[in-house]
């Protein structure tokens, strides 16, 4: 399962964010390195389409999609050279598929550390870039020697040269104009800044009425990345309440469903994940697949026999099915399509597979 990782300075709110998504389990303390080993959790991906289909079908069970996340210990200046357990934490970041910067904007005299989210971002980007630069320099020299006997490695040397120039200027690779092909060549080197990024700016309750003003400088600095503002502590506390009380609390504060469901959906898509749906009286379910997957590959997400014996996929867009009111009605008006092995499944497709084994 693809995983995104929380990266931030000590006391930025990473463990509180973990608790908000996982419903507790991580130590959130006002001192550095309360988290040493990464906490791994699973977040449900809220999907209004699934809820509507379940209601249409009268489903007894509703199963949302999910995604893994990791709470990685706080980085400090000098982490790239081992400061503050830096080597351990950087190794944890290498294992995730996308990075979520947790940037502190809240003010609390009992919690040490800077409260400017741009300062948090500056330190994090410098440390990740310097760690990548050290990796690239080592790998580039190694590949250059190997390329003398294997010309197929010349593309690796060229991509590493480009990465070294970018990182040497202090620029993370995700901010650069590296081509998709070169990013793919660099993927096996597990570079920290060659991953997709999102950011959450952690605000306090007093800033809830001015979220956009707090978030705007970070959004401008991280142009192209999705940036969210959230009072993480408040949403972590709400996550421990029963669903009806949680909704009442968040709605009473004018937060609707809260910022975190929207953040999880964004992280899910940044990871290249998409959703197809199945629905019926017994169960409505969201299934996760990688963008660009074919119908047989998506069938295999449900069961390997479905992929092995794939015949066709009965397909309809979720909103068209809702408009029709049922599978039978959708078939009667010719809205259900029969798709074969080459069909690339789209996010939001509702599928029924035909197979024979």
N, C-alpha and C positions, 0 to 999 in steps of 0.2 A: 504494500500500500504506500502511495506517495505521501511524503511528510513535509510539513513546513515547520520551521524552527524559530522560536522567539529569541532575538538577539538584542541586547541592550546593556547599558551601564548598570552597576549595582543600584538597587532601589528604584529602578525605573518602573517596575510593576509587572515584570514578566511572570512571576509566580502567581500574582493575583489574576492575571489574564488566563493562566492555566486553570486556576480554580473556577473562573467564570465560565470557561468552556467545558470543563470536566466535572463541575459540581463539587470541587474541593479535592484535597489530597496532596497539595504542595505547600511547603512551609513558606509563608510570606512574612519576612521579618525585616525590621528597619536597620539592617547592617549588611555589609558586603559578604558575599559568598555563602549566604544561607542555603543556596542550591549549589551542590558540587557535582553530583551525577545528574544527567538530564532526566527529567520526568517525562514519560511518554503517555499521551492521552489520545482520546478519539472524540471528535466533535461531530455532532449531527448537522447536516446541511439542510437548513430550513428551505422548503420548496412549496410555495403556494399552489403550484400546479398539482402536486401530489395530493394535497389536502382536498382540492376541488374534485379531482378524479375519484378519490376515496368516498367523498360524499355522494357523487353521482352513482357509484357502484354499490353503495351501502356496504363497504368493505368492513369485515370484522377486525382486520389487522392493517396497520399502516406502518411501513418500514422505510424511513428516509435513507438517503445516501449518507456516507460518513467519510471523514478524512482524518489522518493522524497528525498530531502536532507534538513538538518537543519544547520543553522549558529548559533552555541552556543557561548555565551560570553566567553571571555578569562579567563583561569584559572591562578592562581598565587600560589607561594609556600604558604602552609597553607590553601589551598582551602578546604581540607578534614575537617578542623576544623572551616570553615566558613569565612576564610579570603577572601576579595575581592569579595563578593557576591558568594562565593564558593558553599554554599548549594543550591542556586538557579540554578547555572550552572550544578552542578553534577546531580541534578534532571532532567535537560534537557537531559543529556547524557544517563540516565537510560531508556529514552523513545525511543532511536534509536536502530536499529538492528545491525549496524556495525559502527565502529569508523574510521574516517579519521584524522590522525594526520597531522596538518598543521605546518611545521617546518621552521622557518626562517633561510635563509642563506644570504639574501641580506643585503648590507651595506647602510645605509642612516642616516646621522648625524641628520636629522630632525625627525627621528622616534626612540624613546627610546627603549631600550631592547637589550638582547644578540643577536648575529648574528651567533652563533654556533648551527647548527641544533641538534647536539647530546646533548647540554645543554638543549635545549627545550624538547627533548625527555626524558631526565633524570627527569626533574621536573614533566612533565606530568605523567610519569609512577609511580613516587613516590606518587603523590597525588591520582591517581586513585587506586593504591594498598592499600594505607592507608584507603581510604574511604571504599573499599571493606572489609578490615580487620575488621573495626568497625562493618559493617553489618554482617559479618560471625560470629563474636564473639557473637553478640546479638542473632542471629538466632540459633546458635549451642546450646547455653544454653537453649533456649526456646524449641527446638526440642528434646533435651536430656530429659527434664522433661516430655514432651508429650509422648516420646517413652516408658516410664515405663508402660503406659496403652495401647500403640498401637505399637506393634512390627514392623508394616509396615514402621514406620518412622526411623528404624535403618539404612537403606541405606542413608537417608538424613543426619543423624548424622555422618556416616562414611565419606560421601563426604564433608561435612562441616569441619570435622576434617582435611582432606587432604588439603582443600582450605586454612584453617587457617595456617597450617604449611608452605605452599608455600608462602602465602602473608606475613607471619611473617618474612620470609627471604628477603622480598622486591621484590619478583618476581611476575609480573603480571600473571594471570592464562593463558593468551594466549601464554605465553612463556614456560609454564610448560608441563609435559608429562601426564597430566590428561587424563583419557580415555574418549572416546566419551560418554559412558554411564554415567560417573560421571558429565560431562559437561551438559548432558541433565537433570540429577537430580537437578543440581544447577540453571538451567534456570529460574524457578519460583522466584528465589531470586533477579533477575535483577542486577546481579553483573556487574560492569563496565568493568572489565577485562576478563569477560567470553564471550566477543563478538569478532567477527572477526575484524581484523584491516588492514588498508592500511595507507600509508603515502605519502604526497606531500611535497617535499622540495622546498620552495619558493625562487627562485634565481632572480637576476637582469639581465638586458640586457647584461652587461659586462661578465656575466658568461655563456652565451648561447653557446659559443664555447667549454666549458669545463664542460658540464652538468654531465657527468658520473663521473668525478673526485670529484665533489661536492656531488653527491648522494651516491657514493660507501660506505663511512663510515656508513651511515644510513642503507643502504641495508645490510651491514655485521652485524650491530647491531641487526636489526630486521629480522634476518634470517627466511625465510619462508613466510614473508609478502611481498606484492608487494609495491614497492617504486618508485615514479615518481618524476622527476624534471621538474619544470615549472616556467616560468616568469609569475606569476599570474596577475600582474598588466597589462602587455602587452596583455595577452589573454582576460582580462576583457575589456580593451579598444577595442580590435578587435571584441568582442562580440556585441558591440554597432553599428558596421558598417553593411551595407548591405552585403549579402552573398558573392557577387563577389568581393567587396572591402576587405572583411575579408580574403578571400582566397588569394588575391593578396598580402596583407600585410604579412600574415604568411609565404607564399611561398617565398616572397622576403627576409625574414629573415632566410630562410632555415629550417623552422619549419613544413613544410608540412601542415597537417590539424591541427597541434597544439597538445599539450600533453593532453589537457583535454578530448577530445573524447575517447582517449585510457584509461584514468583514469575512466571515467564514465562506460565504458564497463567492466573494472576490478571490480569496486564497485558493479555493477549489478550482476556479477557472484559470488562475495564474499557473497552477500546476499542470495545465493542459487537460484537465478532467472535464467530462461532460456527463449528462444524465439521459438515459432513456427510461421509459416508464412501462410498467405492466399494471393492469387493474382488473379487478373482478370482485365478486361477492366475498370470496375468502380473504383476499389480500390485495392491497395496492402497494406497489413498491418502486422505489427509485434505485436504478442500477447504474453503477459508475463505469464509464469506459473512457479510453483515451481518444481525444479528437482525431478524426481521420480513420477510425476503425470501421471495418466493413460489417455487414449484417451477420455473417457467420462468426466473426470474432466477438461480436456482442452476444450472440447466442451462447458462445462458450463462457461468457461471464456468468450465465445462469447455471450451465452444466456442460462439461466437456462433450457429453453425448449429443447435445443440441448442435454443437459446432461440427462434430464428426459426421452427423447424419443430416446436416442442414439441407432443406429443400427450398424454402422461401420464408420471407417474413411478411406477415400481414401488418401494414403500416398506416398510421394516421397521425397527424399533428394533434397534440393534446387539446388545443383550443377548438379544433374542428370536431373532435370527439365530444367535447363538452357541449358544443352548439347542437350536435346531433342528438345527444342525450343518452346514447347507448351504442354498443358495438353493432347490434342488429340494425338500428336505425341508420347508422353511418354506412353500413353495407348497402342498405336499401337505396340510399341516395348516391351511391357510387363514390363515397369519400375514402373508402379503405383501399389502399394500393397493395399490389403484390410485388415485392421487391426481391431480386435475386442476389447471387453471391457477390456481385461487384458493387452493390449499393453501399454508400458511405452513410452511416447512421447520423442523423442530426440531433443536436441537443433538443429535448422536448418531444421526440418521437415516442409514440405509444406503440408497442410491438406485441405481436403474437407470433411465435415461431412454429413452423411446420418442419418436422424432421422424421427421419426413419433410420433406425439402427438395428 
